[in-house]
Amino acid sequence: MIDLGLTKIALIGVVALVVVGPERLPKVARMAGTLFGRAQRYINEVKSEVSREIELDELRKMQKEMQEAATSVEETIAQNVADMQSDVQEALSNPLLETPTPDQIGVKAKDFRKKKLARTSAVPSWYKKQSGRRTHVMSGAARVAKFRPAATRKSTVSFHH
């Protein structure tokens, strides 16, 4: 605001004392202080009102940007959903995806079994032993019984004639 030094305030006080007079000077000083306080409050209110308006404008701009971004995302999602729906409709209408008949399934199963048999029987048994592949599948209970000493084995099956 106004830059007043001590000498300028003293000069204004002396001029006011001469112009107003010593008996009315305290009233005039109080009135000047009151008016000065009101002016400061009014200026502060105007400043806060302007800053609120600026913040409100910024918030409106941000809201507009967010709405545009949300609309853009919504349009992108809607486009992706439409594309997926058209792809699904196209896939469902494609005659290549017909369900196989039981005869076709039987032929495929037979081919699979032939290929598996060729894969497993094409490896010699000496290689299976060397590489650690099992040539004979045995249950866990049979393996335990096989390696248990003969004295501790109990016969669970008995035949009575």
Secondary structure, 3 states (H helix, E strand, C coil): CCCCCHHHHHHHHHHHHHHHCCCCHHHHHHHHHHHHHHHHHHHHHHHHHHHHHHHHHHHHHHHHHHHHHHHHHHHHHHHHHHHHHHHHHHHHHCHHHCCCCHHHHHHHHHHHHHHHHHHHHCCCHHHHHHHCCCCCCCCHHHHHHHHCCHHHCCCCCCCCC
